């Protein structure tokens, strides 16, 4: 459990420097400038030569769908958490639209127990809000869960919250963060009816962003922001997909913001010009939209309008992704290549490496007040990722950890590789393989 990661390029808290990190008992016990000679080490410990490698804090993904319970033919906590650590994600927060849905305390406890037995990464779970379960708010432990998830537009799992009294209770009766999927349901239905009437049921993927439109997103987000502002609610808008919604978000110091938003990898990487080639493989809700929207979202990452980057990892079998835009399942696998995708964009000067670390590790930790994670600091958990900037990663079916066994990145070669991933000081992943079956820990919130 004691080792020294020696002579890495440490990317942390807005700067990059050559340094070394001592890990003892699963925690970071020292951070050194420069390399450390064996004689300088506090005792005879194992030394990991990280020369030429980048050392990052483990990424924290606040939005995944690991499909357990009830949908485990697509993925499960074990398979998808292994894919996460293979991609440098050491902690995650799982969504409630499973079968049964995570809308009761019993279902929430079941997930925690299951993860304690099967998850390679650190874990946490949102409680799903419904039109009937606002009475549970006072029974929730704010040190155990990240918040309440509300679907304000129908998506996978049919957990639509559309009762105004229930909405008001969720927004007014909890000190927990409220995270929302914001698409206005009546606009989605009207758009669908409009295009079906004119073009029939067999609509191709180019209609998906027209049905799940800019207007539907903005209308729902603006209503949620208005209610949260009136009631003083801490609101976080998941997977923003439009330039228009950015004006709704607070600016300034992160800890002082009441209205925040995030973007997910699909909306930063893809745009509607990719539908002819990739089709339903990039069908997400909210929809991937125009290049102008994508570019605005990228700018909002850089100017800190958007506070964090997540994945919306949502695996389906390829057979479930077949059919028209009205039939094919929405979502896809993403956790294994999300950090690589961000570093790829950094290599193209879309972001800096320091910005990638900020949005995928520092800010999620700060946003949710996670206990001692997300930074390379003395006294913090040793959730760490070594990246090899000289080795490429070609995405093929043979090297996927996803249970669904496909990726929208198949055939693409990233210019970096995840070399090693450490979770709570244990080397879980190394050079393409899971090397330790140790389990992660439940996240704690301050």
N, C-alpha and C positions, 0 to 999 in steps of 0.2 A: 504493500500500500504506500510505500515511500519511494519516490523517484524524482529525478530532476529532468525537466525538459530543457535542454541546453542549446543556447546559441540560435534561437529562432528569431524571425522578424515578428515581434509582437504587435498586433494591430488592436488597439484598445483605447477607448476614451479620447478619440479624436486625433491620435497620433500613432505613428509606426516607428519602432525602434528595435534594435537588436538587443535581446535580453534572454533571460532564463527564468523558469518558474519551478519552485520546489513544492512538491505535493506530499503531504503527510496526513494519514488518517482520513483520506477522502477530501481534504480541504487544501486550499492554497495557503502555504505557510510563509512563503517569501517570494518576492518578485525582484529580480536582479537586473541591473543595467549590464549589458554585455554578456559574454560567455563566462562560465564558472569552471575553474580547474578542479579536478578531483580533490586536490589538497584543500581547497576552499570550502568543500561541502561539509555540513555539520557532522556527518557520519558516513560510513561506507554504504552508499545507496546506489541503486541502479540509475544509470545516466542514459537518457534518450537523446541521441545526437540529432538535433533538429536543424542543423546547418542547411541553409537554402530553403527551409520550409517557413510557412506563415503560421503563427499561433493566434487563434481567435477564441473568444468566449463562445461556448456552445450556443447555437441559435435557439430561440424560444418561439414556438409557433402557437399562436392563440386561437387558431381556427382549423381544426381537422375533424374529419368524419372517419373514425376507425371502424365503424360498422358493427360493433359488438355492443349489445346482443342482437340476435335476430336476422342480421344481414351478412353473416360471416362467410357466405359463398363469395362475397366481393372482397372482403378483407376482415381482419380481426386485430385486436390490440397487440397480439404477439407479432404478427406478420408486418403490420404497418409501423409499429414502433421500431422494429429492426430496420425497415427501410429508412425511417427517420434518422437513426443514428448513423446509418451508412451515408446519409447526406449531411451530416454535421448538425442535425437538430437534436438537442439533448433534453428538451422539455416541450410538452405540448398540452393544449387544452382541447378537450373533445366535445363535440356538439351533441345535442340531445335527441336528434331525429333518428332514433334506432327503433327496434321492435322488441319489447315495448319501448315507448318513448321514455326518456329520462325526465319525467315530470312529477315523480313522487320521491319522497325521501328514501324509500326502500330501493327503488331503481338506482338512485344516486349511490347508495351504499354498495349495491351489487357491483357497480362499475369500479369503485375504489378497490374492492376486494379482488376483483378479477385482474385489475392492473397490477396490484401488488404481487400477484403470482405469475404474470406473463409479460409485463412491459419492460423492454430494454431501456427505455427512456423514462425520465421523470414525467409525472402525469397529473392532470387535474381535469375536472369535468364541470361544465355549465349545467345548471338546472334549466329545463325548458319551461317557459311560461305558456299557459293556455288560457282560454276564456274561463276556466273553472278552478285554477289552483293558486290564485293570488294569496289565499289564506296561509300558504306555507311560508311566506316571506319571513315571518317573525321566528320561525324554527330553524333558519339556516345559520350556519357558522361562517362568518365572514373571513375567518382564518383558514378555511378549508376549500372554499370554492371561489372562482374568479368573478362570478356574476350570474345574471339571469340572461338567457337568450330568448329573444322574441322574434318570431317570424311575422313581419308586417305585410308580407306577400306570400302566396302559396309557393312552396318549393318542395324538394324531396322530403317526404314524410308527412305532408299535410298537417302542419302545426300552426296554421294561420290564427293569429290573434286579431280579431276584428271587432270585439265588443268594447265600446268606448269606456264603460265603467271599469272593466277589467284592466284596460290600458292605464287608466288614471290611477288605479290602485298600485299597479306595478311601478309607475313612475313616482308615486308620492309616498309609498309606505316602506321603502327600503333604502338603506344607505349603501347597498351594493351597486356596483356598476351594472347598467342595463346595456346589453349589446344587441343590436338589431340587424336583421336582414330587411332592408327597406326597398320594397317595390309595391306600388299601390295596386291593390287587387282589382278594383273596378276598371282601371285603365288597362291592365293586362287582359282582362276578359273582353273589353271592348275592342282592343287591337286584334285579338285573336279572331273574334267574330268578323271584323272588317276584312281581314286578309283571307279567311276561309271562304267568305261569301264571294269574293272576287276571283280567287285563284284555286279554290278547292282545298281538300284536306292534305294533299301531298305536297306540302310546302318544304322547299329546300332550306339549308341552313342560313342563307342570306336573309330569311325572314325572321330569324330568331331575335336579332337586336332591334328589329322593327316592332315586334310584339312586346318584348321586354325592353321597352324603349327608354330613352333619356327622360322623357316626360314622366313615365311611371316611377323611375328612380327618384327624380327630384321631388315629385309631389309627396311621396312617402317620407323621404328624408326630411323635407322641410316641415311636415306636420309633426314628426317625431321631435325635431329640434325645437319647434314652437312650444310643444307640451313640456319638454324637458326644461326649457328656459323659464317657463312660467312656474314650474314646480320645484326648480332647483335640483333636478335629477342629474346624476353623473351618467352621461350618454356616450356610447362608443358605437359608431356606425361601421359595420363590417363591410368588407369588399366593395369599396366605392369604385364605380366604373365609368363615371362621367365627369367631364370638366365642370359642368354646371354646379354640381353638388359641393365643390370645393369651397365656394363662398359661404357655405353654411357653418364651417368649422371655426372653432376658436383658434387664436394664435397666442404666442407668448410662451412663458415658461411652462414646461409640460405639466408639472405638479399643480399649476394654477388653472389648467384648462378644465372646463366642465363638459364641453362638446368636442369630441375627438373623432377621428376617422382613420381608417387604414386602407391599404390597397393590397391585393393579392397578386401573386406571380403571373397568373394568366392574363390579367389586365395590364400588366407592365410589359409583357413580352409579345403577346399576340394582338392582332387587330382584325377588323372585318375583312381585310384583304387576304387573310389566311384561310377563310372558310372554304374557298374552292379546292384548296389542296388538302386541308385537314378535316373538313366537314365536322361531323358530330364529335370528333375527338377533342375539339376545343369548345364544346357546348357546355357553358357554365351558366348558373343563375346567380347574380345578374349576368347578362350576356356580355361577351367580349364585343366592344364597340369600335368606333372609328380610330384611325391613326391619330387624329387630332385629340381625341379623348385620351388615348394611350400616352401621347406626348405631354399632355397637360398633367396627367397623373405622375409621370416621371419628374416633371418640374416641381410638382408639389412634394415629392419625396425630398428633393434637393433643398427646397426652401423651408422644409419642416412644417408645411401645412398638414401633410399626412404624417402621423407620428410613428407608424410601424408598418412593416411588410410581413404578411402571412402567406399561407398557401391555399386555403380552402381545399385541402386534399380530400377528395371525395371519390373513391374508386368504385367503378362498375365493371362488370364483365363486358368485353367487347360486343358480345351478342346483345347486351342491353343498350348499347350505344347505336344500334342499327335503326333505320327508319327515318321518317321525316323529322323536321324540327319540332313537330308536335308530339312525337312518339318517343324519340331517342332520349335516354336518361341524361340528366344534366350533372356535370361534374366529371372529374378525372383524377388520376393519381399525380402527386406533385412533390411529396416530401423528400424523395431521394435526390432530387435535382434542383431544389429551390435555391439553396445557397450557391451551388455552381452556376445557376442561371443569373443570380445577382452579380457574382464575380465576373461572369462573362460580359454583362452589361458594363461593369466597371472597367473591364479591359477595353471596351469600346468608348470609354470616357462618358458614358451616360451618368454614372455615379463614381464616387471614389471608394476605395476599399474601406476607408474609415466610415463612410456613410452607410455602407452595407452592414458593417458591424453595429453601428448605432441603431439602424432600423430593425435588425433581426435579432439583436441580443439586448443592448442597453435599454432601448425604449420600451420593449415589452415588459422587461423587468420593472422599470420605473412606473409604467402605466398601470400595472396591476399590483404594485407594491409587493413583488415576490421577494421572499426572504433569501438574501445572500446568493443570488444567481444573476447571470447576465453580464458580469464584469470580470476582468482578471484583476482581482484585488486580494490582498492578504486577508484571511479570515472568511473568504467566500468558498462555496463548494467548487470543487475542481471539475467543472463541466467545461471541457476544452476540446478544440478541434485543431488538428494540424492539417494544413492545406499544402499540397505540392504544386507550386506554380509552374513547374517544368514538365509535368506529366499531364497528358490529355485523358479525357474520359469519353469514350464512344458509347453511346446508349444503344444497347441491343437487348433482346428478350433474355439472353443468357445471363446478363448481369443485373437483372431487376430483382429486387426483394419483394415487390408487391405481390400479393396473392392473385390479383387480377391479371398479372403478367403482360401488361402493355404500358406504354407511356406516349404522350404526345411528342416527346423528344426523341423517339426512336429514329435512328439514322443520323442524329446530330452528334457532333464531337465538341465537347467543352474543352477550353484551353487550360483547365485546372483539374486536379483530382483531390478528393478527400483522402488523406493519408492515414490519419488515426483519429478516432473519436473517444474521448474519455467522459464517463458519466459518474459523478461522485467519486472521482479519483481512480476509477477502474477503466482500464483499456478495453472497451467493448468491441470496437471495430478497428481493423488494421488491414490496409492494402487489399481491399476488396472482400474481406471476410469478417463475419462475426466471430470474435475470438474469445468471448467470455459471455456466459449466459446469465450473469448477475442482473438483478432487476433494479429498476429505477426507484425513486422515492416519490411520495405524494408531495406536491408543491405546497408551501405554506405562504400565507399572505399577511403582511404586517398592516 
